[in-house]
């Protein structure tokens, strides 16, 4: 059987003509996606990707907050070192304030010879508490980090 080549005829890869049959107004044998299939694929993709993008945003926000808190602790550590250099060797009490302009924060160092009486360290003479507190505002919320250390200083000698 010989087919005449008409410019409307379609041929498969092996050179045989593709027969197009019409069934209920649709061409059978024509490949492709319908509009409904495409919309359903997009809906399923959206359902899968939406929670992933939400979680990604939450992770970025959380890591940003933790990074800021870590930066604040580093400023506290720097102020702790500066305060130790500025105070007299025999000082029993000392206070130092320092603004942190880049974060619009205030950092405060306090050397206090009074250790909490409920603490097991209260019975040790000469033990002092150093606390460095930094306060800042993040997204209209007041935030605070505190670094607390203990240091031994010779107790004051009572004058006779």
C-alpha positions in Angstrom: 0.0 0.0 0.0 1.4 3.3 -1.0 0.8 6.5 0.6 1.0 9.8 -1.1 3.0 12.4 0.7 0.7 15.2 1.6 2.0 18.1 3.5 -0.7 17.5 6.1 0.3 13.9 6.8 2.5 13.3 9.9 5.2 10.6 10.0 6.8 8.8 12.9 10.5 8.3 13.4 10.6 5.2 11.3 8.9 6.9 8.3 5.4 5.3 8.8 2.5 7.7 8.7 0.8 8.4 12.0 -2.9 7.9 11.9 -4.8 10.5 13.8 -8.2 9.3 15.0 -10.8 11.6 16.3 -12.8 10.5 19.3 -15.4 12.8 20.9 -13.7 15.9 19.5 -10.2 15.0 20.6 -7.3 13.8 18.6 -6.1 10.4 19.8 -2.4 9.9 19.4 -1.4 13.5 19.9 1.0 13.9 22.8 1.1 16.8 25.3 -0.5 17.9 28.5 -3.9 19.3 28.9 -4.6 22.6 30.7 -6.0 20.6 33.7 -3.0 18.4 34.0 -0.7 21.5 33.9 -2.7 23.3 36.6 -2.7 20.1 38.8 1.1 19.8 38.4 1.6 23.4 39.4 -0.8 23.0 42.4 1.1 19.9 43.7 4.4 21.7 43.2 3.1 24.7 45.2 1.8 22.4 48.0 5.2 20.8 48.3 7.4 24.0 48.0 5.4 26.4 50.2 6.3 24.7 53.5 9.9 24.4 52.4 10.1 28.1 51.7 8.4 29.0 54.9 10.8 26.8 56.9 13.7 28.4 55.0 12.6 31.9 56.0 12.2 30.8 59.6 15.7 29.3 59.7 17.2 32.5 58.2 15.4 34.6 60.8 16.4 32.4 63.7 20.1 32.3 62.6 20.1 36.0 62.2 18.8 36.5 65.7 21.4 34.1 67.1 24.1 35.8 65.1 23.2 39.2 66.6 23.1 37.7 70.1 26.6 36.2 69.5 27.9 39.6 68.4 26.5 41.1 71.5 28.3 38.5 73.7 31.5 39.4 71.9 31.0 43.1 72.7 30.5 42.0 76.3 33.7 40.0 76.3 35.6 43.0 74.9 34.2 45.3 77.6 35.1 42.8 80.2 38.7 42.9 79.1 38.7 46.7 78.9 37.2 47.1 82.4 39.9 44.8 83.8 42.6 46.9 82.3 41.1 50.2 83.5 40.4 49.3 87.1 42.9 49.6 89.9 44.4 46.2 90.9 43.0 46.4 94.4 39.5 47.7 93.4 36.7 45.9 95.1 33.9 47.6 93.2 34.0 49.1 89.7 31.5 50.2 87.0 32.0 51.0 83.3 29.4 51.9 80.7 30.1 51.8 76.9 27.7 52.5 74.1 27.8 50.2 71.1 26.9 52.5 68.2 26.7 49.9 65.4 23.9 48.1 67.2 22.4 51.0 69.1 23.1 49.2 72.3 24.4 50.0 75.8 26.9 47.7 77.5 27.5 47.9 81.3 30.3 46.3 83.3 29.9 45.9 87.1 32.4 44.5 89.5 30.6 43.6 92.8 32.1 42.1 95.9 28.7 40.9 97.0 28.1 37.3 95.9 24.5 36.1 96.3 24.2 34.7 99.8 22.3 31.7 98.5 25.2 30.7 96.3 27.7 28.1 97.4 30.4 30.7 96.5 29.2 33.0 99.3 31.5 31.4 101.9 34.6 32.1 99.8 36.2 35.4 100.9 37.6 37.6 98.2 35.3 36.2 95.4 33.8 38.9 93.3 31.2 38.8 90.6 31.8 40.5 87.3 28.7 41.0 85.1 28.5 42.6 81.7 25.0 43.4 80.5 24.2 44.5 77.0 20.7 45.8 76.0 19.4 46.6 72.6 16.2 46.9 70.6 15.5 44.4 67.8 12.3 44.7 65.8 10.7 46.9 68.5 11.5 44.3 71.1 13.9 45.0 74.0 16.6 42.3 74.1 19.3 41.6 76.7 22.3 39.4 77.1 24.4 39.0 80.2 27.9 37.6 80.7 28.7 36.7 84.3 32.1 35.7 85.6 33.7 35.3 89.0 37.1 36.6 90.0 39.2 36.3 93.1 40.7 39.5 94.6 42.5 39.7 97.9 40.0 40.7 100.6 40.4 44.1 102.0 42.6 44.3 105.0 40.9 45.8 108.0 42.9 48.8 109.3 43.9 48.6 112.9 
